[in-house]
Amino acid sequence: MTEIGIGIIGGGYMGKAHAVAHAAVGAVFDTALRPRLEMVAASSPASAARYAKSFGFARAADSWQALVADPRVDAVVIASPPETHLEITRAAVAAGKPVFCEKPLGASIADGEAMVAAVDGAGIVNMIGFNYIRTPASQFARRLIAEGTIGEITWFRGEHVEDFYADPALPATWRATGDANGALGDLAPHMINAALALAGPIRTVMAEIETVHPTRGGDPVGNDDQAQMMCRFENGAMGHMFFSRVATGRKMGYIYEINGTKGAIRFNQEDQNSLWLYEASGPEATRGFRQILTGPAHPDYLPFCQGPGHGTGYQDQIIIEARDFLQAIHEGRSLWPAFRDGLAVSRVAEAARRSQAEGRWQSAQPH
């Protein structure tokens, strides 16, 4: 095995998740590359020092620039706000270092295009963080679809709904400003990515986007609370997606339903270790959806647990991401989902914004 120095930019919610993942991934998956938590950067040197001590990094960085330039940092993980993603990516590319970036790809479609151009132009290994699609259940759903178990897809419905901003009395924090922090920029990318992974490319969209609570704590809100879109996939399937951060009562409503000519699939992230499958075969009297509990027979489950139905959790999704990133570095080639896949997600969101502005269907394909 070979040791690799990991530098993580951002020590908050996702920064901690990635630190824990890289500390655990070698033991879980017996990876050829074994991460060393080398350096962490945060909003201030003091914060970085606190994170380094808490998460087990060898050192704290005075700035993200120092982290990227440090010779003992071999790969960079970006877990900082979207408006920082482009500049950090350019620095990592200039240093010739593989880069993993949390979604969304950047603060705008222009940022995403520039990030893809940078990594592809230099041949730098890259990956974007869409963790939910990596659950054993959703990986199994992709396999079932690819194997033709439910036939040709005719319809897709997806939603990513939570209620962390449902209370209008909550203050207008950083989440209340910038397109990348609204429901369409923050929550939607996960479900759009799922739609692309499960049902294929999206051709056109028709969307509505709205701010439910225009003020919070007396301060104006500068982005959207919820959005919905109809979509038409390249394969001809119809679709609908809904995203909300004000969906009262929903905590992790990452949900999809897929209809095919031979069957159907249902999934709800609040019960992430179950997949519901319907197959249109056998006597009509005994047909129905059946619950499949994930276990060692499903993708990426066995490294975590030998017991069927015991389940995996959120942090395990991030560990699987870390395994994929290390594998990509080891093989010297970007694996799905790369920055280019993140850009495809951003294009769908951008088409939704154009649809809202112009009140008509919009292409989600490159111009």
Secondary structure, DSSP 4 states (H G I P E B T S, - for coil): -EEEEEEEE--SHHHHHHHHHHHHHHHHH--SEEEEEEEEE-SSHHHHHHHHHHHT-SEE-SSHHHHHH-TT--EEEE-S-GGGHHHHHHHHHHTT--EEEESSSSSSHHHHHHHHHHHHHHT--EEEE--GGGSHHHHHHHHHHHTTTT-SEEEEEEEEE--TT--TTS---GGGSSGGGSHHHHTHHHHHHHHHHHH--EEEEEEEEE-S-SEETTEEP-S-SEEEEEEEETTS-EEEEEEES--TT-SSEEEEEEEESSEEEEEEGGGTTEEEEEE--S-GGG---EEEE--TTSTTTTTT-SSTTS---HHHHHHHHHHHHHHHHHHTS--SS-HHHHHHHHHHHHHHHHHHHHTS-EE-S--
